[in-house]
């Protein structure tokens, strides 16, 4: 990564990847970056041949649509790929992937573009952009859904809820399903039905050699094991099939807000609540600001079980403390899935640190109550990580974090690039006090700062590294929580 970053920084953003006319862009060679970090030249004829072989658009700097296509969700990420392959089919993915592999180009894969550290794009490389591939097909009788690799959670939820069905997806509706699922996939339904990867039936995967593989428990089971938590290390997921469950389109949910003076009590109550709640009940804890800007805490809750049981299950939360606000009421599940939605391309600069916690120990509670104070820039969020997630053994899938309580996130956002250095430093300083209470991290919600990827996969790392050597020996798929080939 250091070589790549160094080479990209050495290149002039305007002279190498900057704007020029569309005609000129298609008639001249392009300078690009290789996996090694060294510069290379893409001959105009080769680029023309790739463009002609694709049904979707191939965009270079200066082409119409390039500027909008290069932007991802996090406004902090401002990169200029040499080429963006806007794939509309699996064949397009194969063509673009083969082009990158043969030239050893730096490669990024974009589904929803929600990667906090910007893994879904790159400077000077080739981006395989799946966003045009959003088809969703529901088999209501068979209780499965088949979705293309560029689909968002919103696309799948809309189609499945029309049939009174659902599967576990994320808590932000414009998140891409592929990246979410390959990294594990927490959501409002994970306490009840398990992670998104636990509900995966099969994957259409294009591996580094350009082969299109149907991967499931019965077809290439070792690779299927790796895809369920191994992130984007093993290929491009062009289609995913999930198991569906009956889910009433109207559920019970909302948030209860408390002042900072009740913070310690709220944290301890939340820890007890989530430890003993029935699996139909999901609750997350936020340490953020209230409507008037004052610091406080919020418990977000969603109950998806039998309606007649809802009031009983939610009673402990409804009667706890002295809340400032309580919004719990009947709500459409698809609406609850949008509670935290940011713009698909957000001008704000976002940075976060995250880690799993096994318990809300006295030491952790002390740091949260005495050291951290939410403000308009910074907040913390605790995503419940227990319930049905714990039903599988740590080695049953590549996702090994099966014995934790919450995914703890420290998040900060600001408006201008001039604040990036100070903003990141502030988060890192606070995280240094929180990290001792963590046990690994969620690869889908983290940063690109150096850390141990090997230990994060726990007992599964050796097996994953061997599979990486088998399916991606050149580490073509490296812009992720990377597993290096054994």
N, C-alpha and C positions, 0 to 999 in steps of 0.2 A: 504493500500500500504506500510505503514511503517513496519508493521509486516512481510509482504512478503519480503521486501528488507532486513530487519534485519536477517531473517532466512536464506535467500539465501547467505548473506554475511558471516554468521557464518559457512556455509558449505564449506569444502575444495573443490575448483573447480576440483582438480585432483582426490581426493579420492572419491568424490561423483559423479561428472559428467564427470570425466576425461576419457582419452582414456584407453581402455583395448581391449583384443582380441575379435573378433566377437563371437567366441564360448563361451568365458567366459561371455560376456555380456548377451547372451541368456540363460545361465545356472544358473546365480545367480540372487538374488533379487536386485532390484534397489531402492536406496534411492531417495525420491522425496519431493516436497513441496506442502502442502495443501493450500486451500484458506485462512485459518486462519494464514498462515505463519509458522505453525509448520511442523516438519519433519514427514515423513511417510515412510513405506517400501512397495514397490510393489513386491509381490511374483512372482517368476519366472514363476510359472504355470499360473498365471493370465495374465502375459504379453504374454506368449506363446499362450494362448487361444485368446487373442485379435489379435495377429499376424495372427493366423490361420483363424480368422473370416473375415479378410480384403483381398480384392483383390489387394490393393496397399501395399507398403512397410511400415513396422513399424520399425523405427530406434531408437536404443539406443546407448549411448556412446560406441565407439569401433566398431560398425557395419560399414561395408563398405557403404560409402555415407553419413554417419552422419555428418562429418566435413563440407562438402560442403552444406548440407541441413540446417545446423544450422545458416549459415551466411545470414544476411539480407542486404538491400541496404546500410544503413548508417554504415560506418566503425567504428563509435563510439560504436555501439551496439555489444557487444561480450558476448553472453549468451549461456548457455549450458542446454537445456531442458533435462528432464529425458527421454522423448519419443517424437519422431516426427512421426505423422501419415500422410504419404504421400497418401492422399485420391485420388482415381480414380473414385469414384462414390458417390452418395448420401448415399448409404448404408454404405460405409466406414465411412462417416462423422457421421452417426447415431451410429455406433459401437464405434468409438473413443470418441464421446461425452458422450455416456452412461457410458463408462469406467471411464471417468473423473468425471462425476457427482456422480456416486455411491461411489467414493473414495474421493470426495470433493477435487480434485486436482486443483491446479492453472492451468488455461487454457488460451491459446492464439490462435488466429485464423489468419492464414497468407493467403493473397490473392497474391498481388504483392510484399509484404514485404517492401513497401515504407514509412511506418510510421517513421517520424523523431525521435520520442522518443522511438521507438522500441517496440510498442505495439503488433507487430506481432510475438514476441517470448518472452521467459521468462527463468529464471534460475530455474531448478528443476521441472518444470511443464510439461504439455502435450501440444504440438503444433499441431493443426489441420491445415495441409498444403494443400491448395487447388491448388497449382501450377500445378499439373498434369492435372487438369480439365480445359481445354482451348477450348473446342469445341464451334464453332459459326455457327449458321444456320440463313440465311436471307430469309425472306418471302417478296420478292420484290413487289409482287402484293398487299399484305396486308400492306406493309410498316411497318414491324416490324422486329426485330432481336432478337434472343434467344441466350444467351451466358452463358457458364458455369462460376461458381464463381471464378475460377482461371485465367480467361482470362485477358489479358492486353488490354489497349485501342488500341494498334497496331493491335491486332487480329481482333477486331470488325471493326476498320476503314478499314482495307484491304478488309474484306468481304463485307462491305456495299458500299464502294466507287467503287467496281467492278460493282455495279448496279447503280451508280450515286446517292447514298443515303448516309445519315450520321445522327448521333444523337450527342448531346452534350456529350463529354467526356473530360478528362483532357488535359493539355498542355505538358505532358511528356508521350511518347508512351508506355513506359514500366511500367506505373502505373497500378495496378490492378483495374478493373472496380467496384468490389463489395464495397471495402472500400470507393473509390471515391464517388460512388453513394449514399451509405447509409449516408454519411456525408453532402451531398448536391450536389457537383459536378460542379465546375466552369470550363469553358473551352473557347476556341475561339468562340464557337457557342452559349454561354449562353446569350449574349445580343440579339441574334436573336431568339433562340428557347427555352430559359429558361435553368435552371440547368439540370444536368443529372437526378436528382430525379424527376424533373417535367416531364420528358419524359419516366419515368418508367411506364410500363403497368402491370407487375406482377413480383412476386418473389417466387421462391421455397425456403422455409426457414425451417431449422431444429432448433426448439426451444429447450430450456434447458431440457424439459421433454423427448426429443428424438423423438418428433412427427415431421413428414414431412408435412408442410403446404403449400398450394397454396394460396398466399396472393395477393389480388388485390382490386380495388374499390368495387367489388361485393362480393369477398370472404374475410372475415375478414377485413373489411374496417378500423376498428380502428387500427389494427396492421399495415395495409398498410400506414395509416397516420403517424404512428410512425417511420416506416422504412425510410421515406423520410426526412432525416435530423437528425434522432436520433442516427446515428452512428451504431456501432456494438453491441449495448446494448441488442438486442432482439433475436439474434440467428445467425446461420451461413447461409449466402445466397449462396446456391449451384447452383442457376441459376437465371438469370435476363432477363426480356423481355423489350425491349425499342420500343418506337415509332420512326419511321424514317422520314426524310425530304429530299426532292430533294436538291442535292448539286453538283454543277459542280466540277469535280475532279481537275480542274485548277482554282486557285483563285489568288488574287493579294495581295502580302504581302512582308514584310521584316522589316528592322529597319533603323531608321535615328539617327545618333550619333551626340552629341553636346559636346563642351568643358565645363568644370566646370564654366567658366566665364559667360556662358549663363544660368546657372542652375535655377535661380529664374524665369526667363522668360519662360524657358521650362516647369517648374512645373505649372505655371499659364496658359500657353497655353494648356497644356495637360488637366488640369481640365476643361477648357472651351470646348475643343474639345470633350471630352468624355460625357459631359453633353448634347450636342446638336447633336451628330453624329447620322446618321440613324442606325437602328439596324443591318443592314448587315455589318456594320463596327465595328471592335473590336480593341481596342488599350490598351496596357499596358505600364507603365513607369518603367524604370530601372535606378537606380543610381549606376553605376558601373564604371569600368575602361575601357579606350579606348584600342585600339590595342597596343599602346606604353606604357601602364601601367599608364597613367595619369588619374586622376579622371574626370568623366563626366556624361552625362545622355544619355539614349537611349529610343526612343519611338518605341516599336514593334507594328506593325499594320497588320491586316488581313481584307481584304474586300471579302465577299463571295456572293455578290449580282450579278445583271446583269452586264456582262463585259463592256457593253457600258457606264455604269454609273460610272465605277470604277475611271477613271481619274478625273471626277468632284468631287466625294466624297473625294478623297485623295488629291485634290488640296491644301487645307489649310495646310496640313502637308508638302506637297512637296515644298511649298513656304515659310515655316516659318524659320526664323533665318538664321544662317550661319553654316550649318552642316559640320562636318568633313567627314561624309560618309553617303551614302544613298543606301541601297540595295533593295529597293522596286521594284519588278518585278513580272511577272507571275510565280507562283510556284504551285506544286502539293500540295493539302491539306494534304495528308499523309506525305509529306516532312515537311510542316510547323509544323505538330504535333511532329516532332522529333527535333525541333530547340534547345530545352533545355535538351535533353536526357543525363543523366549520365549513367555510366555503371550500369547494373542491380545489381551488387554487387560492391560497390565503396569503395576503401581503405581509402578515405578521411573521416575525422570526421566532421559531419555536425550538426549544432545547429541553431535553429531559434526561433524568437518570432514573433507573428502576431496578428493583430487586425483589425477590420473593421473601416473605417472612413466615416463619412457622408459628410464631405466637406473638401476642402483644405483651412482651415482657416489661417488667417495671422500668428497665433501662430505656427501652424504646419509647414507652409512654412518657418518660421524663424528657427525652429529647423533643418529642412532638409537642409537649405542653410548655416547655421552658425555653427551647432553642429556636423553634420555628414559629414564625408569625406570617400568615398569608397576607398578601397585599394585591394591588391591582395587576402586578406582573407575575407573581409566584403563587402556586397552590400545590396541594398534595392530594393524591387520589389513591384509594385502596380498593382494588378490584377483588371481589371474592374469588377464591381459587380452590374451594373445597367441594363438598357434596359428591356428585357423581364423578367428578374429575379423579377422585381418590380410588375409584373402583378398580382401576387397572394398576398392575404392578409397574414400577419405574422402568422395567425393561420390556414391557409389552409393546411399546411404541418408542420411537426415537425421543419423544417428549418424556423426560424423566422426572419432572417436578410434580410428583403425584401426592406428596405428603406435606403440602404447605397450606397456609390459611388464606393469605392475600398476596396480590401483586402490588407492591408499594411503588408509587410513582411520584417523583418530584419534578414539576413542570414549570417552566418560566417562558414568557413571551414578551417581545418588545417590537418596536416599530421600525427601527433603522439599523443599517449595517454597522454604523459607528458604535452601536451599543453591544455588538456581538461579543467582543473579547471580555468586557466587564460582566456581561450577562452570564456567559458560560462560567467565568471564574466564580461568580456568586453561587451558582448552582453546585459547582464542584466543592466549594467550601462547606456548604450545608450537607451535601451528600457524604462527605468524609465523616460526619457525625452519625449518619444513618446507616451507612454501609456495614458496620460491624454487626448489625442486627439482621442482615440479609443472608440468604442461602441460594446463591445463583440468581439468574435474571431471565426475564422473558425476552426471547430474541426479537419478537415483533415490536416491543416497546422499549427501546434502549437507544444508546448513542454509539458513535463510532470511535470513542476514546479507546485506547489500548486496554485490553482486559483478557482474561483467560477464557478463550472459547472452549478449549479442551475440557477443562474441569466443569464447565457449565453443562456439558452433555453427560456428566457423571459416568455411571457404569456403561453407558452406551457409546462412549467416544471411540473406543478401539474398533468396535464393529462398524461405526459410521466412517471412520477414516479408511478402513479397508474397502468399503463400498464406494467411497469417493475415489479411491485409486482405480477401482474397476470401471466406474462410469464416467469419471471426469479426471483423468490422470494429469492433464495440463492445468487443472484448476481454472477452467474457463469461467465457471460460475463462482466468482470470488467476491462480488459485491453483495455481501450478506454477513450473517454471523458465521464467518468462514471456517469450514472444516478442511484442513489441508490434507491432500492425499497421503496415505500412510507410506 
